[in-house]
Amino acid sequence: FKNRWVWTLAIANIFVYVLRVGVLDWGPKFLTEHRGMDIKSAAWSVAFFELLAIFGTIFAGWATDHLFKGKAHQMCVVSMIGAVVFFGLFALLPNIPPFLSIFILACGGFCIYGPQALIGIGAANQATKEASATANGLTGILGYVGSALAAVAIGLIADHFGWNAVFITFIFVGIVGVLIFLSMWNAPRDGYTRAKAFTASLVGEAKDLVSG
């Protein structure tokens, strides 16, 4: 609970889940009411969103291992920037053909599911095997906070300010998420070096007490 990197990842998870659940839950209603799609096309758009998310998750894992040397938080920065770009394009291009709207929205799904998968892994690595389950649980709890915010707040924003305001909110949420992940850009890949140093310090103190 004193590990700042675990808390950083947990707080970032709120913003990741607002984007993911916001699009997943409210996407069909937005597409039918604001973009004029029939319900069948809207449902397929969300299915395509989820399909590309599968490939996005796999790519995020591969890139973390091979491009970022296991630093999941750095891959999360790239993924969140991608999500902001694609959701921004989706909001700024309302009159493009429906299939292109669906594709851009799905590309946002490709990006946003990377952090969702990596945050738990990153937190477990930072906490080390001694507290990995607790760290993962903490990030999960705050993820559900994000889900609740998406479920309630997005509906309120749509009712009072319109659907354009919803996607402005998504972009703002994504930018905040990027900044939170950026704050730990130089964090280590995991917490094992820190844990070893802490253990060595305790052993040294114990030896001093015995010798004293």
N, C-alpha and C positions, 0 to 999 in steps of 0.2 A: 504493500500500500504506500510505501515511501518512494517507489520508483517513478520518477517523473515521466520517463518514456512510456511506461504502461498507461499512465493517466493521459498523456498526450494522445496516444492511439485510441484510448477509450472515448475521449471527447470528440476526436475526429470522426469516430464511428457514428455519432449522432448525425452529423452532416451527410455522411455517406448514405445512411438509411433514409433520411428525409428525401434525398434525390431518388434513390432506388424505389422506395415504396410509394413515393409521390407519383412517379411516372407509372408504376405498375398498377396502382389502385385507381388513379384518376385519369390515366391515359385514354381509355375508351370513351369516357364521358366528355373529355376535352375534344377528342377527335370528332365525335358526333355533333356536339353543340357548337364548336368553334370552327372546325374545318369542314363541316358538312358531309362527313363520311357516313355511310350506313353502318349499322352496328356490326355486321359481319366483317366488313373491311377493318373496322376499328379493333375487333377482337383479333384478327389476323396480324395486325400491326404489333399488338402486345406480344403475341406468340413469337413473331420475328425478333422483337426486342429481347425476349428470353433466349431465343436460339443463338443470336450473336453473343449474348452474355456468356454462354457456355464456352465459346471459342475465346472470348475476352479473358475469362478466368484462367483458361489453360495458358494463354499467351502471357498473362501477368505472372504466373508461376514460373514459366520458362525464362522470361526476361529477368525476374528477380534473381534466379540462380546463375544465369549466364552473362547478363549485362551489368547487373548491380551487385554482384558478388554476395548475394544473400541479404542485402539490405532492402527488406520489404518496404520500409517507409519511403525510400527514394522512388521505387516503382509506383507507390501510391501517389506521389506528387505528379508524376507524368500522367497517370490514369485520370486523376481529378482534373488536371488541365484539359485533357482530351474531352472529358464529360462536359466541362464548361463550354468549350468551343462548339461541340455538336448541339448541345441544348440551346446555346446562343444562336446558332445558325437556324435551328428549327423555329425559334421564336421570331427571328428577323426576316424569315422567308415564308410568309403565310400563304402566298399565292402560287407556289410551285406545285407541280403535279403530285397527286396523292402518293404514288409509288416512291417519289423522291423524298417526300415528307417521312414516310415510313422508314426508308433507308437511313435518313439522317438521325431519326429518333433511335433506331436500332444501334447505330454506331455509338450513340450515347450510352446505350446498355452495354455494348462491348467494353467501354471504358469504365463504367461505374461498378461493375461486378468484380473488377480486379481488386480494388481496395476492400470490398466486402469480404473477399476470400483471404486477403493477405493480413488484415489487421489482427485477427486472432492468432495467426502464426507469428507475426512480428511481436505481439505482446507476450506470447509464450516464450519466444527466444529471449526477450529482454528480461523476463522474470526468472529464466533458467528452469530446469526440470524440478527444482524445489517448490516452485509456486506457479508453474505453467497453467494448471487447471484454474486456479484462482484468477490469474490474469485474463485468461480467455473468458471466464465467466463475467468478469467486470466489463470487458469490452462488449460482451453480449447484452448485458443489462442496459448499458447506455445506447446500444443499437436499438433496443426495444423502445427506449425513450424517443429516439428519432422516428421510429415507426408510428408511435402515438401522435407525435407532433405533425407528421405528414397526414395522418388520418383526419385530424381535427383542423389544424391550421390551414391546410390547402383548401378544404371546403369553405372555410370562413372567408379566406382571401378571394376565392372565386365568386362567392355570393355578394361580397361587398365591393370588390374592385374589378372583377372581371378576369377572364382567363389570361389576358396578356400579363396581368400583374402576377399570376401564378408562375409564369416562366421567368419573369424578372426575379421573382423570389428564388426560383431554382438556380438561376445564374449567381445571385448573391450568396446563396448557401454554398454553392460549389466553390466560389472564390474564397470564402471563409475557410472551407475545408482545405483548399490548397495552401493557404497561409499557415494553418495548423500543422500540416504535414511538413511544410518548409521549415518550420521552427525546429524540427528534429533532423534536418538533412544531414548534419555532421554527427549524428548519434552513431554509436557502434552497431555492428550487425546484431550482436546479442549481448547479454549481460554476464557471460561467463568469466571474462577477464576481471570485471568488477567484483564478481562473487569470489573469485580466487584471491584477489587482493584483500577482500574483507575477511575471508577465512584465515589467510596468513597473518593478518593483523590480530585476530583473536588468539591464534596459536602463540604468537609472540607475547601477547599480554599474559596468557596463561603461564608461559615459561618464566616470565619476569616474576609473576606472583609466587611460583614454586621456588625459584631461586632466592627470592626475597624472604 
